[in-house]
Amino acid sequence: MPTKTKKAKAAGRFGARYGKTVRAKLSKVETKQRVKQRCPFCKKLGVKRVSKGIWNCKKCGKKFASNTYHLDE
């Protein structure tokens, strides 16, 4: 079974399906959503995405709703 390439990143799991543009957009969104974000309440880096639009700060313990994939500053 072929391995994922550096260029495809996480979208390499789809192989040759769905087209290059769609896989590139998906890869961009997934890498952005998995990065720790800055908390709007305590201003510290430690907010992670729990599920669609639900975010949790590890530092202050707040759980809040915001944008689906990435917090806007």
Secondary structure as GFF3:
##gff-version 3
##sequence-region A 1 73
A	DSSP	three_ten_helix	9	14	.	.	.	ID=ss1
A	DSSP	alpha_helix	20	33	.	.	.	ID=ss2
A	DSSP	beta_strand	37	38	.	.	.	ID=ss3
A	DSSP	beta_strand	45	51	.	.	.	ID=ss4
A	DSSP	beta_strand	54	57	.	.	.	ID=ss5
A	DSSP	beta_strand	63	65	.	.	.	ID=ss6
###
